[in-house]
Amino acid sequence: MRAPHSIPTHPRPHYDEQPEQPAPPNHRRSRRRPRRGRSALKAVASLAVLAAFLTLADRWAVLYAEHKAADTLKQRLRLTAAPEVEIDGFPFLPQLAVRRLDSVKVTVPDVAVDRVTLAAVSATAHDVRLDGDGPTSVSGLSLPALHGDVLLSFADMNRELGASQVTFRDAGRDRIVVRGTLPVAGHDLRLRADVRVARDGDRGVTTRIGGMRLDIGDLATYRPGHRASEGLHLTRGSAAAVARETRRARAVLAVPSVVRALGVPDSTVREAQRSDTVLSRLTGRPEFVRQAMRLNLLDLALAHPELLDRLGLDPALLDALSRLTRPVLADRLSLGFHLPEPAGGDLRLRDVHVAKDGIRVRIEGSGLAVGP
């Protein structure tokens, strides 16, 4: 007999029991993190905006202070142009609060001293102290230490001499060469001179003018002074022309003072005035040209003005040259100057040298004050 099939039995589900549902994720922690991040970002942004605002306010205060200082310096120092003021150090407002600045740089253009104008005076002062009742009421400045540079430019020298055709050029650390033309009595004379530059005491620059020479075309050369080599003399070419031209030679030999200067015997002169052959033999000697070049034409012009026309010289020009003495010409070419003496403190020149653009001077100061 076959055994009956066994039917597997399963526990009957209880329909009143609900199946387990997975627990929902806990989003509470994940939501807190973004909120904290956004708060941090807002704080950083706020700080950045505040820092930018403070920086902008600080820079605005610097610009205002620089502008105010420039106007004050222009008025108190009686300058023709407002200087350029640069206040260094950051931040500025704390420096202003304690009334002490790290450093201040001032550049003043076109400073008139003596007979020249300095192209630029640039100076930097350190540990500047502000005088006044408060940071907003500054009445003056105290400058414990200062250093800077002064430039007297060649371009300004040309303009101030009133002769745009005169040029200055460096020829070494302490030497300047002057070349160009100088108008004298309606004539443009070629000018040559040498200038030596040196320090004059603690606040001055002096120039010594040498080798002064004015050329009247190819006819004559004028060197101011009283020595034998100075005065107005014929050039070699014009002296040779006098020796070749009978009319000019006889005009020169007609002046007794000239004959004595040439060392020609009177008898020879009388023969030369009557005979072209004797005249040619006399003027054809090599020493005649050299002796003619040694004649001071200014002396001849005073005693024998009629000789000027024979030599092709303008009497008005010679009259002007007679007044253009060495001191007068040297003064017209002088580049010296003295810095003004400060009311308080010490200001000195430390170095003077010639550069390509002009005369440069290094200055140092201590204990200076700028006030009402």
Contacts in CASP RR format, 6 or more apart in sequence:
PFRMAT RR
TARGET T0000
AUTHOR 0000-0000-0000
METHOD contacts of the structure
MODEL  1
MRAPHSIPTHPRPHYDEQPEQPAPPNHRRSRRRPRRGRSALKAVASLAVL
AAFLTLADRWAVLYAEHKAADTLKQRLRLTAAPEVEIDGFPFLPQLAVRR
LDSVKVTVPDVAVDRVTLAAVSATAHDVRLDGDGPTSVSGLSLPALHGDV
LLSFADMNRELGASQVTFRDAGRDRIVVRGTLPVAGHDLRLRADVRVARD
GDRGVTTRIGGMRLDIGDLATYRPGHRASEGLHLTRGSAAAVARETRRAR
AVLAVPSVVRALGVPDSTVREAQRSDTVLSRLTGRPEFVRQAMRLNLLDL
ALAHPELLDRLGLDPALLDALSRLTRPVLADRLSLGFHLPEPAGGDLRLR
DVHVAKDGIRVRIEGSGLAVGP
54 91 0 8 1.000
55 91 0 8 1.000
57 93 0 8 1.000
58 90 0 8 1.000
58 91 0 8 1.000
58 92 0 8 1.000
58 93 0 8 1.000
59 92 0 8 1.000
61 92 0 8 1.000
61 93 0 8 1.000
61 96 0 8 1.000
62 87 0 8 1.000
62 92 0 8 1.000
65 87 0 8 1.000
65 92 0 8 1.000
65 96 0 8 1.000
66 85 0 8 1.000
66 86 0 8 1.000
66 87 0 8 1.000
67 85 0 8 1.000
69 85 0 8 1.000
69 87 0 8 1.000
69 104 0 8 1.000
69 106 0 8 1.000
70 82 0 8 1.000
70 83 0 8 1.000
70 84 0 8 1.000
70 85 0 8 1.000
71 82 0 8 1.000
73 79 0 8 1.000
73 82 0 8 1.000
73 83 0 8 1.000
73 85 0 8 1.000
73 106 0 8 1.000
73 108 0 8 1.000
73 370 0 8 1.000
74 81 0 8 1.000
74 82 0 8 1.000
74 83 0 8 1.000
76 370 0 8 1.000
76 371 0 8 1.000
76 372 0 8 1.000
77 108 0 8 1.000
79 108 0 8 1.000
79 110 0 8 1.000
79 111 0 8 1.000
80 110 0 8 1.000
80 112 0 8 1.000
81 108 0 8 1.000
81 109 0 8 1.000
81 110 0 8 1.000
83 106 0 8 1.000
83 107 0 8 1.000
83 108 0 8 1.000
83 109 0 8 1.000
84 106 0 8 1.000
84 107 0 8 1.000
84 108 0 8 1.000
84 109 0 8 1.000
85 104 0 8 1.000
85 105 0 8 1.000
85 106 0 8 1.000
86 104 0 8 1.000
86 105 0 8 1.000
86 106 0 8 1.000
87 101 0 8 1.000
87 103 0 8 1.000
87 104 0 8 1.000
88 101 0 8 1.000
88 102 0 8 1.000
88 103 0 8 1.000
88 104 0 8 1.000
88 105 0 8 1.000
89 95 0 8 1.000
89 101 0 8 1.000
89 102 0 8 1.000
89 103 0 8 1.000
95 101 0 8 1.000
95 102 0 8 1.000
96 130 0 8 1.000
96 135 0 8 1.000
97 135 0 8 1.000
99 129 0 8 1.000
99 130 0 8 1.000
99 131 0 8 1.000
99 132 0 8 1.000
99 134 0 8 1.000
99 135 0 8 1.000
99 138 0 8 1.000
100 127 0 8 1.000
100 128 0 8 1.000
100 129 0 8 1.000
100 130 0 8 1.000
101 127 0 8 1.000
101 128 0 8 1.000
101 130 0 8 1.000
102 126 0 8 1.000
102 127 0 8 1.000
102 128 0 8 1.000
103 124 0 8 1.000
103 125 0 8 1.000
103 126 0 8 1.000
103 127 0 8 1.000
103 128 0 8 1.000
104 124 0 8 1.000
104 125 0 8 1.000
104 128 0 8 1.000
104 141 0 8 1.000
105 122 0 8 1.000
105 123 0 8 1.000
105 124 0 8 1.000
105 125 0 8 1.000
106 122 0 8 1.000
106 123 0 8 1.000
106 124 0 8 1.000
106 125 0 8 1.000
107 120 0 8 1.000
107 121 0 8 1.000
107 122 0 8 1.000
107 123 0 8 1.000
108 120 0 8 1.000
108 121 0 8 1.000
108 122 0 8 1.000
109 119 0 8 1.000
109 120 0 8 1.000
110 117 0 8 1.000
110 118 0 8 1.000
110 119 0 8 1.000
111 117 0 8 1.000
111 118 0 8 1.000
111 120 0 8 1.000
111 121 0 8 1.000
112 118 0 8 1.000
113 337 0 8 1.000
113 338 0 8 1.000
113 339 0 8 1.000
113 340 0 8 1.000
114 336 0 8 1.000
114 337 0 8 1.000
114 338 0 8 1.000
115 160 0 8 1.000
115 334 0 8 1.000
115 337 0 8 1.000
116 152 0 8 1.000
116 156 0 8 1.000
116 157 0 8 1.000
116 160 0 8 1.000
116 335 0 8 1.000
116 336 0 8 1.000
116 337 0 8 1.000
117 156 0 8 1.000
117 160 0 8 1.000
118 150 0 8 1.000
118 151 0 8 1.000
118 152 0 8 1.000
118 156 0 8 1.000
118 337 0 8 1.000
119 151 0 8 1.000
119 152 0 8 1.000
119 153 0 8 1.000
119 155 0 8 1.000
119 156 0 8 1.000
120 149 0 8 1.000
120 150 0 8 1.000
120 151 0 8 1.000
121 148 0 8 1.000
121 149 0 8 1.000
121 150 0 8 1.000
121 151 0 8 1.000
121 363 0 8 1.000
122 148 0 8 1.000
122 149 0 8 1.000
122 150 0 8 1.000
123 146 0 8 1.000
123 147 0 8 1.000
123 148 0 8 1.000
123 149 0 8 1.000
123 363 0 8 1.000
124 146 0 8 1.000
124 147 0 8 1.000
124 148 0 8 1.000
125 141 0 8 1.000
125 143 0 8 1.000
125 144 0 8 1.000
125 145 0 8 1.000
125 146 0 8 1.000
125 368 0 8 1.000
126 144 0 8 1.000
126 145 0 8 1.000
126 146 0 8 1.000
127 144 0 8 1.000
127 145 0 8 1.000
128 141 0 8 1.000
128 142 0 8 1.000
128 143 0 8 1.000
129 141 0 8 1.000
129 142 0 8 1.000
129 144 0 8 1.000
130 138 0 8 1.000
130 140 0 8 1.000
130 141 0 8 1.000
130 142 0 8 1.000
131 138 0 8 1.000
131 139 0 8 1.000
131 140 0 8 1.000
131 141 0 8 1.000
131 142 0 8 1.000
131 371 0 8 1.000
132 138 0 8 1.000
132 139 0 8 1.000
132 140 0 8 1.000
133 139 0 8 1.000
139 371 0 8 1.000
139 372 0 8 1.000
140 369 0 8 1.000
140 370 0 8 1.000
140 371 0 8 1.000
140 372 0 8 1.000
141 369 0 8 1.000
141 370 0 8 1.000
141 371 0 8 1.000
142 367 0 8 1.000
142 368 0 8 1.000
142 369 0 8 1.000
143 365 0 8 1.000
143 366 0 8 1.000
143 367 0 8 1.000
143 368 0 8 1.000
143 369 0 8 1.000
143 370 0 8 1.000
144 366 0 8 1.000
144 367 0 8 1.000
145 365 0 8 1.000
145 366 0 8 1.000
145 367 0 8 1.000
146 347 0 8 1.000
146 363 0 8 1.000
146 364 0 8 1.000
146 365 0 8 1.000
146 366 0 8 1.000
146 368 0 8 1.000
147 362 0 8 1.000
147 363 0 8 1.000
147 364 0 8 1.000
147 365 0 8 1.000
148 362 0 8 1.000
148 363 0 8 1.000
148 364 0 8 1.000
149 360 0 8 1.000
149 361 0 8 1.000
149 362 0 8 1.000
149 363 0 8 1.000
150 339 0 8 1.000
150 360 0 8 1.000
150 361 0 8 1.000
150 362 0 8 1.000
150 363 0 8 1.000
151 357 0 8 1.000
151 358 0 8 1.000
151 359 0 8 1.000
151 360 0 8 1.000
151 361 0 8 1.000
152 205 0 8 1.000
152 335 0 8 1.000
152 337 0 8 1.000
152 358 0 8 1.000
152 359 0 8 1.000
152 360 0 8 1.000
152 361 0 8 1.000
153 357 0 8 1.000
153 358 0 8 1.000
154 167 0 8 1.000
154 168 0 8 1.000
154 169 0 8 1.000
154 357 0 8 1.000
154 358 0 8 1.000
155 357 0 8 1.000
157 168 0 8 1.000
157 335 0 8 1.000
157 358 0 8 1.000
158 164 0 8 1.000
158 166 0 8 1.000
158 167 0 8 1.000
158 168 0 8 1.000
161 332 0 8 1.000
161 333 0 8 1.000
163 180 0 8 1.000
163 181 0 8 1.000
163 182 0 8 1.000
163 183 0 8 1.000
165 180 0 8 1.000
165 181 0 8 1.000
165 188 0 8 1.000
166 178 0 8 1.000
166 179 0 8 1.000
166 180 0 8 1.000
166 181 0 8 1.000
166 182 0 8 1.000
166 191 0 8 1.000
167 178 0 8 1.000
167 179 0 8 1.000
167 180 0 8 1.000
168 176 0 8 1.000
168 177 0 8 1.000
168 178 0 8 1.000
168 195 0 8 1.000
168 358 0 8 1.000
169 176 0 8 1.000
169 177 0 8 1.000
169 179 0 8 1.000
170 176 0 8 1.000
170 354 0 8 1.000
170 355 0 8 1.000
170 356 0 8 1.000
170 358 0 8 1.000
171 177 0 8 1.000
171 194 0 8 1.000
171 354 0 8 1.000
172 354 0 8 1.000
173 353 0 8 1.000
173 354 0 8 1.000
174 196 0 8 1.000
174 197 0 8 1.000
174 198 0 8 1.000
174 352 0 8 1.000
174 353 0 8 1.000
174 354 0 8 1.000
175 194 0 8 1.000
175 195 0 8 1.000
175 196 0 8 1.000
175 197 0 8 1.000
175 354 0 8 1.000
176 194 0 8 1.000
176 195 0 8 1.000
176 197 0 8 1.000
176 207 0 8 1.000
176 335 0 8 1.000
176 354 0 8 1.000
176 359 0 8 1.000
177 193 0 8 1.000
177 194 0 8 1.000
177 195 0 8 1.000
178 191 0 8 1.000
178 192 0 8 1.000
178 193 0 8 1.000
178 194 0 8 1.000
178 195 0 8 1.000
178 333 0 8 1.000
179 191 0 8 1.000
179 192 0 8 1.000
180 190 0 8 1.000
180 191 0 8 1.000
180 192 0 8 1.000
181 188 0 8 1.000
181 189 0 8 1.000
181 190 0 8 1.000
181 191 0 8 1.000
182 188 0 8 1.000
182 189 0 8 1.000
182 191 0 8 1.000
182 214 0 8 1.000
183 189 0 8 1.000
184 214 0 8 1.000
184 317 0 8 1.000
184 320 0 8 1.000
184 321 0 8 1.000
184 324 0 8 1.000
185 314 0 8 1.000
185 316 0 8 1.000
185 317 0 8 1.000
185 319 0 8 1.000
185 320 0 8 1.000
185 321 0 8 1.000
186 316 0 8 1.000
186 317 0 8 1.000
187 216 0 8 1.000
187 314 0 8 1.000
187 317 0 8 1.000
189 214 0 8 1.000
189 215 0 8 1.000
189 216 0 8 1.000
189 217 0 8 1.000
189 222 0 8 1.000
190 214 0 8 1.000
190 215 0 8 1.000
190 217 0 8 1.000
191 213 0 8 1.000
191 214 0 8 1.000
192 211 0 8 1.000
192 212 0 8 1.000
192 213 0 8 1.000
192 214 0 8 1.000
192 215 0 8 1.000
193 209 0 8 1.000
193 210 0 8 1.000
193 211 0 8 1.000
193 212 0 8 1.000
193 213 0 8 1.000
193 333 0 8 1.000
194 209 0 8 1.000
194 210 0 8 1.000
194 211 0 8 1.000
195 207 0 8 1.000
195 208 0 8 1.000
195 209 0 8 1.000
195 210 0 8 1.000
195 333 0 8 1.000
195 335 0 8 1.000
196 207 0 8 1.000
196 208 0 8 1.000
196 210 0 8 1.000
197 205 0 8 1.000
197 206 0 8 1.000
197 207 0 8 1.000
197 335 0 8 1.000
197 352 0 8 1.000
197 353 0 8 1.000
197 354 0 8 1.000
197 359 0 8 1.000
198 205 0 8 1.000
198 206 0 8 1.000
198 207 0 8 1.000
198 208 0 8 1.000
198 352 0 8 1.000
199 205 0 8 1.000
199 206 0 8 1.000
199 349 0 8 1.000
199 351 0 8 1.000
199 352 0 8 1.000
200 206 0 8 1.000
200 336 0 8 1.000
200 338 0 8 1.000
201 349 0 8 1.000
202 348 0 8 1.000
202 349 0 8 1.000
203 338 0 8 1.000
203 339 0 8 1.000
203 341 0 8 1.000
203 347 0 8 1.000
203 348 0 8 1.000
203 349 0 8 1.000
204 336 0 8 1.000
204 337 0 8 1.000
204 338 0 8 1.000
204 339 0 8 1.000
204 349 0 8 1.000
205 335 0 8 1.000
205 336 0 8 1.000
205 337 0 8 1.000
205 338 0 8 1.000
205 349 0 8 1.000
205 352 0 8 1.000
205 359 0 8 1.000
205 361 0 8 1.000
206 336 0 8 1.000
207 333 0 8 1.000
207 334 0 8 1.000
207 335 0 8 1.000
207 336 0 8 1.000
209 329 0 8 1.000
209 330 0 8 1.000
209 333 0 8 1.000
209 334 0 8 1.000
210 330 0 8 1.000
211 223 0 8 1.000
212 223 0 8 1.000
212 224 0 8 1.000
212 326 0 8 1.000
212 329 0 8 1.000
212 330 0 8 1.000
212 333 0 8 1.000
213 221 0 8 1.000
213 222 0 8 1.000
213 223 0 8 1.000
214 221 0 8 1.000
214 222 0 8 1.000
214 223 0 8 1.000
214 321 0 8 1.000
214 324 0 8 1.000
215 221 0 8 1.000
215 222 0 8 1.000
215 235 0 8 1.000
216 222 0 8 1.000
216 232 0 8 1.000
216 313 0 8 1.000
216 317 0 8 1.000
218 235 0 8 1.000
218 237 0 8 1.000
218 238 0 8 1.000
219 234 0 8 1.000
219 235 0 8 1.000
219 238 0 8 1.000
219 311 0 8 1.000
219 312 0 8 1.000
219 313 0 8 1.000
220 232 0 8 1.000
220 233 0 8 1.000
220 234 0 8 1.000
220 235 0 8 1.000
220 238 0 8 1.000
220 297 0 8 1.000
220 313 0 8 1.000
221 232 0 8 1.000
221 233 0 8 1.000
221 235 0 8 1.000
222 231 0 8 1.000
222 232 0 8 1.000
222 233 0 8 1.000
222 321 0 8 1.000
222 324 0 8 1.000
223 229 0 8 1.000
223 230 0 8 1.000
223 231 0 8 1.000
223 233 0 8 1.000
224 230 0 8 1.000
224 231 0 8 1.000
224 324 0 8 1.000
224 325 0 8 1.000
224 326 0 8 1.000
224 328 0 8 1.000
224 329 0 8 1.000
225 231 0 8 1.000
225 325 0 8 1.000
225 326 0 8 1.000
228 294 0 8 1.000
230 326 0 8 1.000
231 296 0 8 1.000
231 297 0 8 1.000
231 298 0 8 1.000
232 296 0 8 1.000
232 297 0 8 1.000
232 298 0 8 1.000
232 301 0 8 1.000
232 318 0 8 1.000
232 321 0 8 1.000
233 293 0 8 1.000
233 294 0 8 1.000
233 295 0 8 1.000
233 296 0 8 1.000
233 297 0 8 1.000
234 242 0 8 1.000
234 292 0 8 1.000
234 293 0 8 1.000
234 295 0 8 1.000
234 297 0 8 1.000
234 311 0 8 1.000
235 293 0 8 1.000
236 289 0 8 1.000
236 293 0 8 1.000
238 311 0 8 1.000
239 289 0 8 1.000
239 290 0 8 1.000
239 292 0 8 1.000
239 293 0 8 1.000
240 289 0 8 1.000
241 248 0 8 1.000
242 248 0 8 1.000
242 249 0 8 1.000
242 252 0 8 1.000
242 283 0 8 1.000
242 292 0 8 1.000
242 311 0 8 1.000
243 249 0 8 1.000
243 283 0 8 1.000
243 284 0 8 1.000
243 288 0 8 1.000
243 289 0 8 1.000
243 292 0 8 1.000
244 283 0 8 1.000
246 276 0 8 1.000
246 279 0 8 1.000
246 280 0 8 1.000
247 310 0 8 1.000
248 310 0 8 1.000
248 311 0 8 1.000
249 272 0 8 1.000
249 279 0 8 1.000
249 283 0 8 1.000
250 272 0 8 1.000
250 273 0 8 1.000
250 279 0 8 1.000
251 307 0 8 1.000
251 310 0 8 1.000
251 311 0 8 1.000
252 258 0 8 1.000
252 292 0 8 1.000
252 307 0 8 1.000
252 310 0 8 1.000
252 311 0 8 1.000
253 259 0 8 1.000
253 262 0 8 1.000
253 264 0 8 1.000
253 269 0 8 1.000
253 272 0 8 1.000
253 273 0 8 1.000
253 279 0 8 1.000
254 273 0 8 1.000
255 300 0 8 1.000
255 303 0 8 1.000
255 304 0 8 1.000
255 307 0 8 1.000
257 299 0 8 1.000
257 300 0 8 1.000
257 303 0 8 1.000
257 304 0 8 1.000
258 295 0 8 1.000
258 300 0 8 1.000
259 266 0 8 1.000
259 269 0 8 1.000
261 291 0 8 1.000
261 294 0 8 1.000
261 295 0 8 1.000
262 288 0 8 1.000
262 291 0 8 1.000
262 292 0 8 1.000
262 295 0 8 1.000
263 291 0 8 1.000
264 282 0 8 1.000
268 278 0 8 1.000
268 282 0 8 1.000
269 282 0 8 1.000
271 278 0 8 1.000
272 278 0 8 1.000
272 279 0 8 1.000
272 282 0 8 1.000
272 283 0 8 1.000
273 279 0 8 1.000
282 288 0 8 1.000
297 308 0 8 1.000
297 311 0 8 1.000
297 313 0 8 1.000
297 318 0 8 1.000
298 318 0 8 1.000
298 321 0 8 1.000
298 322 0 8 1.000
300 307 0 8 1.000
300 308 0 8 1.000
301 307 0 8 1.000
301 308 0 8 1.000
301 313 0 8 1.000
301 315 0 8 1.000
301 318 0 8 1.000
301 322 0 8 1.000
302 322 0 8 1.000
305 315 0 8 1.000
308 314 0 8 1.000
308 315 0 8 1.000
308 318 0 8 1.000
335 359 0 8 1.000
339 347 0 8 1.000
339 349 0 8 1.000
339 363 0 8 1.000
341 347 0 8 1.000
342 368 0 8 1.000
343 369 0 8 1.000
344 367 0 8 1.000
344 368 0 8 1.000
344 369 0 8 1.000
345 365 0 8 1.000
345 366 0 8 1.000
345 367 0 8 1.000
345 368 0 8 1.000
345 369 0 8 1.000
346 365 0 8 1.000
346 366 0 8 1.000
346 367 0 8 1.000
346 368 0 8 1.000
347 363 0 8 1.000
347 364 0 8 1.000
347 365 0 8 1.000
347 368 0 8 1.000
348 363 0 8 1.000
348 364 0 8 1.000
348 365 0 8 1.000
349 361 0 8 1.000
349 362 0 8 1.000
349 363 0 8 1.000
350 362 0 8 1.000
350 363 0 8 1.000
350 364 0 8 1.000
351 361 0 8 1.000
351 362 0 8 1.000
352 359 0 8 1.000
352 360 0 8 1.000
352 361 0 8 1.000
352 362 0 8 1.000
353 359 0 8 1.000
353 360 0 8 1.000
354 360 0 8 1.000
END
